[in-house]
Every structure is written in C-alpha cells, then in structure tokens.
Amino acid sequence: MNIVVLLAGGNGSRMECAEIPKQYMRIKGKTILEHSVDAFAASPLIDAVLLVTGKYYQDLGRELAARCTKDCWCIPGGETRSLSAQAGISFIGRQCDPSASDKVVVSDGVRPCILQHEIQGLLDALERYDCATTGIECYETILKSADSGEAVDIISRSHLFRQTAPEAYRYVQLERLYLQKPQSEVERYENIGLDYLRAEGYTVGIVPSTSLNFKVTRREDILLLESVLASGLLDEFSRLYEQVYSRFRQESEAAQQITPR
C-alpha cells in the first residue's frame, strides 16, 4: 500500500493579509489543498490519502476527503510539523494495519503542482535507497551572508540540490521515528524526518524535481499558481519531465545520494 500524508495544519502566517490559512484559499474553483489532493489521487500508484489539518478546519477537511476519488481521511494535527506527522503515522498504524513493505509519502498541503513522474520517482527510489526526497539541482550562484545583507562567501553549487517535497519512506521507518522514540525527541524537532534518519546512517535518494513544484507561501505564489493552472504549463512540464525521469531511471546507479555524516 502507498499512502500519502498531506500536512495542512499551518496557519499561513507568512501569507500577508490572508483571512484564512492559505491551504483553504480558492484558486479556479478549488482550495489549494484540494488541488494538492487531486494531484496525488490522480496517480494510479497511490492507494490512499490522509489529510492532517488544523483542529478548527476539520469540517472543511472532511468535506474534501469525502470528494476524493481514493480512500481519504482527515484528522487533526499538532502544534508543529513533527507532531502533525506523528499524528498521521499513528493513525495509519491503527487504520491500515501497514506491513513492512508499505510506503508513505509525506508532503505539504500547499504544493499542488506535483507531477506524476515525481510521485513515481519517489516510490521507485525506495527500491534503491532507505528514503527519498525530490530536489532541484542548483544552477544559480549561492552566496553566504553573515547578516542577511553582506555576502561573505560564494559557495560552490557543484553537487548542491534545493530540496522540495514530497519525502518518501517505508512505514516501519516512520513508526520507529515517531512512535518508538521518546516524545521529547519528537517535540524537539520542527521537522524530524530526513535529517534525523540521515544522521543515523540511512541513505536518502534525490529524485529530480521541477520549478513548478513550489510551496505556496507568499502572496506572489498565489499569482504564480493562478498563472500555472490557467496556462497548461503542468501538461508541458509533465512531457518535459518524462524525458528527465527516463534519463534518471537509466542512470540509477549514478543517482545522486546524500551520504551519512
């Protein structure tokens, strides 16, 4: 079974002047969260979707879950991303009776432009790596700043990737991470996922992503999303990405890998 966990409990504090959390803003007749759900539900590789929302938005989440074409549930999250993820993993353990081979894809509820090949790439990567994430190779010059104003160093962009999302794991890894560690460990991390596992020696595969896989965070992202959905860019990028992913699979032995520290 392949299950998607969409974390949608944030309050959208960086979205200036927004009256509601950004995941519930409507674009082309649907909330951003619904666009995100639809993107994953469209994949034949995904069996179920779990929405983890804020406690005051459970009704909206349940309405959305009822319209989903896949098995879909909605539960309340926690105060942090890690606690929301923990709530999701606990629910999956109770609801789905997962096996050691079951896979869990964790993403943000405000990344509605995920491509089907990215989803496939993440699940395929779990056959070669312990866990996986999407990422975009860095092409721009990377500057290091001491005070957010003055550049103090130029960092080589060779072998650098900008991580996007989703992240993919086997359920047993997340069970060990969120449900078997002391609660104080979980609460200490804003996002306990890949960093913690990598530090423990797990391998992390990087699946090529695109610039369309952006997280809606600020007002300008709303304008960008409106343009993307109205222009047909998703279809164009999907065709382009199919070629990229084909090369990625052919070069699987040379796929980028984050090595343990």
N, C-alpha and C positions, 0 to 999 in steps of 0.2 A: 504494500500500500504506500502511495505517495501522498502526503498531506501537506498543505500549505498553511502556515500560521501568519496571518496578517496583523501586525501590531498597529493599532489605531486608537491608542488611548491618550495621545498627546493633546495639549490644549491650544497648540498653534500660536505660541507667544511671539514667534518671530514674524508672523503674518500681521503686519501693522493694519489697524483699522478693521480687522475681521471681527464680525459679530458672533460668529460660531467657529469652532475648530475647522481648520482648512479641509480636513478629510470629508466634511459634510457640505462644503460649498458645491454648488451645482454648475457643471460645465456641459453644454449640449444636452440638457435634459436629465443628466445623471449626476449624482455626487461623485467626487473624486474617488472615494472609497469604492463605490460601485464599479467605476471604470477599472479599478485595480482588481476587484474580484472577478470581473468578466474576463480580464486578460488571462488569469490563471485558469478559470473554469473552461476557457476555450481550448486548453491543452488536453489532448487525449491521454497524456501521461499522468495527469493529476486526478486523484480519486476523491479528495475531499478538501474543504476549505474551512479553517477556523478563524473567526474574527474575534480579536481581543480589543474591546473598546472601553472608553471611559464609563464609569458607573451611571452617569446621567444621560448616556446616549444608548442605553441597552435597547430601548424600543425601536429606534432607527436601525440599529444593528440587526435585530431580529427580523424586521421587515425586509431588510436586504437579504438576509440569509434565506428567507422563505422564497425569494425570487431566484435564487441561484440555481443553475442547472445541475450542479453537483451536490453531494451531501455537504451541508453547510451548517455550522453552529455559531452562536455568538455568546461570549462570556465576558464578564467584567475583568479589567486588568488591574495592575498595581500602580504604585506611585512612580515607579521607574520602569525603563525598558526591560531591565533584567527581571523585575518582579512580574511584569506582564508576560514575558516569555515563560517564566516559571509557572504561572497560572495556566498558560496554554499547554505546556508539556504535561502538567499534572492532569489536565482534562483529557488529553489524548490517551494517557495511560489508563484512565478509568473508562472512557467511552469506546475506545477502539481495540483494546487488548493487543497492542502492537507487538510484532515479532522483532527479532534481531535484525532482520533484513529490511524492515520498513524505513522509509526515508522521510525526512521532514525538511521542508523549505521554509525559511523564515525571512519575511520581507516587511517593508513599511507599507502601510495602507495608503500612502501618498506617492507611490511610484507606479502610475497607471500605464506607462509606455513600455513595459517589459515585453520583449519579443519572444515568440515561441521557441526560437533556436537557443535563446539564453536559458530557458527553462530546461530544454533537452540537454544542453551542455552541462548544466549543473548536475543533473541526475546521472549523466554519463560519467562525469568526473569522479563521482563517488565509487566508481569501479576501479579507479586508479589511486585516489587519494582518500585520506580519512575524512576530510570535509572539503568544502569548496565555496568560492565566492565569485561574483562577477567583478570585473575590473577593466579599466580603460588605460591603455599604455600612455605614459606621459610624453607629450610632444613639445609642450611649452617649456621655456626656461623656468627653473624652480629657484626662487630667491628665499633666503632665510633672513628673518628680521628679528632684531633684538627688542624693538619697542613698537612693532606694528607700523613703523614709518620708515626707518632707515634700513636699507639692505646691508647685511654684514657678511653674507656669503652667497655663492652660487653653488647649488647642489647639483651634482651630475644626475641627469634624468635617465641614464642608462639603467635598465632593469627596474625602473620605477613604474608602478601602476597606481592609479587612483581607484580605490575600492568603491564600488557602488553597492548594490544589493540586487537580488537576494543572497542569502547564505544557505548552504545545504549540508545536512548532517544525517547520520543514521540515528534513529530514535534512541538507541541504547547510549549513545554519547551524551545526548541532551538529558536523558534520565539521570546519568551519573553526575552530570554537571549541575543540574538544577534541583534534583530531588534527593541526592545522596550526600551532597556536601553540606556542611553546617550552614544554617540560614544566614549567619553573619557574613559568610563568604559571598553568598549571592547578593546580599544587600550592599556590599562594599563596592560593587561594580555597577556602573551605569549600563554597560553592555558587556556581559561576561563571556560572550561567545568565542570568536576565533582567537582573540589574544590569549585567553586563558588556555585554550586547547593547544595552541602553537607552543606556548611556554612549557607545556607538559610533553612535548615531543611529537604531537600529531602533525601529519602533513596536510597542507592546505593547497588545493589546486585553484588556479586562476582561470576563469572562463572569460573569453573576450566579450566585452560589453560595448554599447554604443552611447553616444552623447544624448540619445533620446531617453535613456534610462535614468532620468533625473528625478530627484526628490523634490516635490512641490513644497517649498519652504517660505518663499517671499512673494510679494505682490507680482513681481516681474515673471515669476514662474507660472502664475495663473495665465498671464498673457501668452506666454510660450506654449502652455498646454492647449489653450484655445486654438492657437495657430496650428499646432501639430494635428489636433483632432479634426480640424476643418480642411486640412490641405492634402490628406492622403499620404503624408510623409511616413506613417507607420508601415504602409504597404511597400513603399520604396525602400525603406531601411531593411525591411524583412527580406526582400530579394537580395539586397547587397550583403546582408549579414549571413545569408545562406551560403554564399561563397566563402566568407571569412570562416564560418564554422566548419565548412568542408575541409579547409586547409588545417584548421585546428585539430580535427579528428585524424587527419593523415599524419600530422606531426605530433601525435600523442606522446611519443617517447621524449620529445623535446619540449613538452608543455611546461609553461612557467610554474614554478613551485616555490612557495615560501619555506625556507629551511628553518628548523628549530634553532632557537637561540641557545 
